[in-house]
Amino acid sequence: MDIRPLTDDYAVSPQIDPSDLAAIKAAGYTTVIDNRPDAEIPPHLHTPVMQAAAEALGLTFVANPVIGGALTMANVEAQAQARAEAKGPVFAYCASGNRSSIVWALSEAGNRPVDELIATPARFGYNLEPLRGQIAALAER
């Protein structure tokens, strides 16, 4: 497991396994957001399995599947809502952590400078530069 903290209260990661959830909780995260559609992964990593394992540990679990290349504003709004309702730090995962970074940046548009929203994920190898215009447009709404 590779936890990549974008902020003090939001981290992303590549795909996790149910056995990783105890370490995620021990690291102080209270909410886990699954940004991975079940169609991409084997059954032992599907949302119901991950949700049951997370909730058994007392973690809040949110399924917000982001389909690669088909991100929607509903995904962005769901991510923002899950973060707003979290009772502590949030841990989000997908295949590489990139989609979880993108929905974070888009949901933070207008709250943080565009340059920061691009530079922060870049520390972990996520290139959000192609989204600069979209982030800037959302910031103006």
Summary of the structure (lengths in Angstrom):
residues: 141
radius of gyration: 14.2
end to end distance: 36.3
largest distance: 41.5
contacts: 438
relative contact order: 0.19
helix: 49%
strand: 16%
